[in-house]
Structure formats: C-alpha cells, structure tokens
Amino acid sequence: MAVPPEVQLAWFSSALEELEDFLLSRDTFRPLRSAPQGMRQDLSLGGLLLARDTLQVGEGDLSSSARADWSRLRARWDSERSRHAAAIERKATAELLNRCNLWRAYLGELGEKPDEGRAYPTEVRHRVIIDRLREHLATSSADPATTLLDRLDKTLRHWLAEGPFVWSDALRGAYPQARFWYLYGRPEPGLIAANPPQL
C-alpha cells in the first residue's frame, strides 16, 4: 500500500485516460496500457476507487503542481462518473461478485491454515473494494452478493482481534473504524480455530 503519491497520481491519470474504453468493454479487469513505473496495477473500477481514496487523504503530501493536477483529475472523475453512471454500475456489479469470491477464497484458506494470517493486510483490500463498489450500485444490484458478504463478515467478526489499523496510518482518514471495522485488527489463530468458517 506504500506507493508514493506522485506514482498514485500518475496511475490515476492513466486510468482516467483509458476509462471510457474500459467502461464500454466487457472487461472487469484490464492491464493499463500506460501504467507508471512502480505501480503496474490493472485497471478496475475498484482499483480506481482505492487510488482516489489514497490521493484524497494524501493531498497534503503532493507538491503544489501535483495538487493542481489532482484537483483537475478529481473533477474529471466526477464528470465521468455522472456521464457514464449506467456503465459504472454495470462494472461495479461485475466486479463486486468477483471480489466477494476472491475474499471468500482467502477466508477459506485462512480457515484451513489459521497461522497464515500474514497476508491479511494485503488480502483485506478485496473487502475494502467491496465496500467502495457498493456505493455505485442500486440496492437491487447488490442483492446477489449481500447474503454471501453477510456470511463472510459474520465469520470474520468471530476471528478478528481488534487492534491497530492494518494499513499505513496515512490512510486512516479515508477508512473510519465504524464503517471499515475489518481494517482495525487482525484474525487471531486461536479465534479461527475456535470458530470454524461458515463460508
């Protein structure tokens, strides 16, 4: 998660350049043609939303010219979001189920190997993206994934020992504990062993 803000900004800019083609395609994930050095992340709606979060909270760390670029890119994203609302909802629907399945697979693996929780700070990214994608869905669009997510969250709540924020402190402002509770602690092997997964 520790990508320099200027690199995040370059990635976000490249993603917006390719956004319209991506939204009109059938892809849920797509390699970014002009990804900056240091951030070879594929283009997805969820990845775009997380990059926006990171830039929003890290705005103060940007140079004055980078802040001006960020302001322009943020306005462009807002415009694209309004202009392509239906396409964005379709992408969010497709990615949501994909992310839920990836998150379920990780929790299933953790249930089998409780001592393998080291990957949690990386894998929990899927859960954050799920939350962000749901913001772009009509309630009915989220229904197929809601039951699955409720079951996964119930399991994780039994496993999670409350503790420090699992990502860089610089990101805390984007993810308040009341909503993003799963970023404030880690699964404990003993709790996992005592509470078999219901996935």
Contacts in CASP RR format, 6 or more apart in sequence:
PFRMAT RR
TARGET T0000
AUTHOR 0000-0000-0000
METHOD contacts of the structure
MODEL  1
MAVPPEVQLAWFSSALEELEDFLLSRDTFRPLRSAPQGMRQDLSLGGLLL
ARDTLQVGEGDLSSSARADWSRLRARWDSERSRHAAAIERKATAELLNRC
NLWRAYLGELGEKPDEGRAYPTEVRHRVIIDRLREHLATSSADPATTLLD
RLDKTLRHWLAEGPFVWSDALRGAYPQARFWYLYGRPEPGLIAANPPQL
1 54 0 8 1.000
1 121 0 8 1.000
1 125 0 8 1.000
1 167 0 8 1.000
1 168 0 8 1.000
1 171 0 8 1.000
2 168 0 8 1.000
3 11 0 8 1.000
3 38 0 8 1.000
3 39 0 8 1.000
3 54 0 8 1.000
5 54 0 8 1.000
5 55 0 8 1.000
5 58 0 8 1.000
5 61 0 8 1.000
5 62 0 8 1.000
5 66 0 8 1.000
6 62 0 8 1.000
6 63 0 8 1.000
6 66 0 8 1.000
7 36 0 8 1.000
7 37 0 8 1.000
7 38 0 8 1.000
7 39 0 8 1.000
8 39 0 8 1.000
8 51 0 8 1.000
8 54 0 8 1.000
8 55 0 8 1.000
9 55 0 8 1.000
9 62 0 8 1.000
9 66 0 8 1.000
9 69 0 8 1.000
9 70 0 8 1.000
9 73 0 8 1.000
10 36 0 8 1.000
10 39 0 8 1.000
11 32 0 8 1.000
11 35 0 8 1.000
11 36 0 8 1.000
11 39 0 8 1.000
11 41 0 8 1.000
11 51 0 8 1.000
12 48 0 8 1.000
12 51 0 8 1.000
12 52 0 8 1.000
12 55 0 8 1.000
12 73 0 8 1.000
12 77 0 8 1.000
13 69 0 8 1.000
13 73 0 8 1.000
14 32 0 8 1.000
14 33 0 8 1.000
14 34 0 8 1.000
14 35 0 8 1.000
14 36 0 8 1.000
15 32 0 8 1.000
15 43 0 8 1.000
15 48 0 8 1.000
15 51 0 8 1.000
16 73 0 8 1.000
16 76 0 8 1.000
16 77 0 8 1.000
16 80 0 8 1.000
17 34 0 8 1.000
18 30 0 8 1.000
18 32 0 8 1.000
18 33 0 8 1.000
18 34 0 8 1.000
18 43 0 8 1.000
19 43 0 8 1.000
19 48 0 8 1.000
19 80 0 8 1.000
19 84 0 8 1.000
20 80 0 8 1.000
20 84 0 8 1.000
22 30 0 8 1.000
22 43 0 8 1.000
22 91 0 8 1.000
23 84 0 8 1.000
23 87 0 8 1.000
23 88 0 8 1.000
23 91 0 8 1.000
24 87 0 8 1.000
28 44 0 8 1.000
28 91 0 8 1.000
28 94 0 8 1.000
28 95 0 8 1.000
28 98 0 8 1.000
29 42 0 8 1.000
29 43 0 8 1.000
29 44 0 8 1.000
29 95 0 8 1.000
30 42 0 8 1.000
30 43 0 8 1.000
30 44 0 8 1.000
31 42 0 8 1.000
31 43 0 8 1.000
32 40 0 8 1.000
32 41 0 8 1.000
32 42 0 8 1.000
32 43 0 8 1.000
35 41 0 8 1.000
41 47 0 8 1.000
44 91 0 8 1.000
44 95 0 8 1.000
45 88 0 8 1.000
45 91 0 8 1.000
45 92 0 8 1.000
45 95 0 8 1.000
45 133 0 8 1.000
45 136 0 8 1.000
46 95 0 8 1.000
46 99 0 8 1.000
46 129 0 8 1.000
46 132 0 8 1.000
46 133 0 8 1.000
47 129 0 8 1.000
48 77 0 8 1.000
49 129 0 8 1.000
49 132 0 8 1.000
49 133 0 8 1.000
50 125 0 8 1.000
50 128 0 8 1.000
50 129 0 8 1.000
50 132 0 8 1.000
52 74 0 8 1.000
52 77 0 8 1.000
53 132 0 8 1.000
53 171 0 8 1.000
53 174 0 8 1.000
53 175 0 8 1.000
54 171 0 8 1.000
54 174 0 8 1.000
55 62 0 8 1.000
55 70 0 8 1.000
55 74 0 8 1.000
56 74 0 8 1.000
56 174 0 8 1.000
57 170 0 8 1.000
57 171 0 8 1.000
57 172 0 8 1.000
57 173 0 8 1.000
57 174 0 8 1.000
58 170 0 8 1.000
59 67 0 8 1.000
59 70 0 8 1.000
60 67 0 8 1.000
61 170 0 8 1.000
62 70 0 8 1.000
81 88 0 8 1.000
88 136 0 8 1.000
89 136 0 8 1.000
89 137 0 8 1.000
89 138 0 8 1.000
89 141 0 8 1.000
92 133 0 8 1.000
92 134 0 8 1.000
92 136 0 8 1.000
92 137 0 8 1.000
92 141 0 8 1.000
93 137 0 8 1.000
93 141 0 8 1.000
95 129 0 8 1.000
95 133 0 8 1.000
96 130 0 8 1.000
96 133 0 8 1.000
96 134 0 8 1.000
96 137 0 8 1.000
96 142 0 8 1.000
96 145 0 8 1.000
97 144 0 8 1.000
97 145 0 8 1.000
99 126 0 8 1.000
99 129 0 8 1.000
99 130 0 8 1.000
99 133 0 8 1.000
100 130 0 8 1.000
100 145 0 8 1.000
100 148 0 8 1.000
100 149 0 8 1.000
100 152 0 8 1.000
102 126 0 8 1.000
103 123 0 8 1.000
103 126 0 8 1.000
103 127 0 8 1.000
103 130 0 8 1.000
103 152 0 8 1.000
104 148 0 8 1.000
104 152 0 8 1.000
104 199 0 8 1.000
106 119 0 8 1.000
106 123 0 8 1.000
106 126 0 8 1.000
107 152 0 8 1.000
107 155 0 8 1.000
107 156 0 8 1.000
107 197 0 8 1.000
107 199 0 8 1.000
108 197 0 8 1.000
108 199 0 8 1.000
109 116 0 8 1.000
110 116 0 8 1.000
110 117 0 8 1.000
110 120 0 8 1.000
110 159 0 8 1.000
110 187 0 8 1.000
110 192 0 8 1.000
110 197 0 8 1.000
111 192 0 8 1.000
111 196 0 8 1.000
111 197 0 8 1.000
114 187 0 8 1.000
114 189 0 8 1.000
114 190 0 8 1.000
114 192 0 8 1.000
114 193 0 8 1.000
115 189 0 8 1.000
117 186 0 8 1.000
117 187 0 8 1.000
117 189 0 8 1.000
120 166 0 8 1.000
120 186 0 8 1.000
120 187 0 8 1.000
121 166 0 8 1.000
121 167 0 8 1.000
121 186 0 8 1.000
124 166 0 8 1.000
124 182 0 8 1.000
124 183 0 8 1.000
127 182 0 8 1.000
128 175 0 8 1.000
128 180 0 8 1.000
128 183 0 8 1.000
130 145 0 8 1.000
130 149 0 8 1.000
131 179 0 8 1.000
131 180 0 8 1.000
134 142 0 8 1.000
151 198 0 8 1.000
151 199 0 8 1.000
152 199 0 8 1.000
153 182 0 8 1.000
154 198 0 8 1.000
155 195 0 8 1.000
155 197 0 8 1.000
155 198 0 8 1.000
155 199 0 8 1.000
156 182 0 8 1.000
156 187 0 8 1.000
158 191 0 8 1.000
158 195 0 8 1.000
159 187 0 8 1.000
159 188 0 8 1.000
159 191 0 8 1.000
159 192 0 8 1.000
159 195 0 8 1.000
160 181 0 8 1.000
160 182 0 8 1.000
160 185 0 8 1.000
160 186 0 8 1.000
160 187 0 8 1.000
160 188 0 8 1.000
160 191 0 8 1.000
161 185 0 8 1.000
161 186 0 8 1.000
161 187 0 8 1.000
161 188 0 8 1.000
161 191 0 8 1.000
162 184 0 8 1.000
162 185 0 8 1.000
163 184 0 8 1.000
163 185 0 8 1.000
163 186 0 8 1.000
164 184 0 8 1.000
164 185 0 8 1.000
165 171 0 8 1.000
165 172 0 8 1.000
165 175 0 8 1.000
165 183 0 8 1.000
165 184 0 8 1.000
165 185 0 8 1.000
166 183 0 8 1.000
166 184 0 8 1.000
166 185 0 8 1.000
166 186 0 8 1.000
167 175 0 8 1.000
167 183 0 8 1.000
175 183 0 8 1.000
177 183 0 8 1.000
177 184 0 8 1.000
END
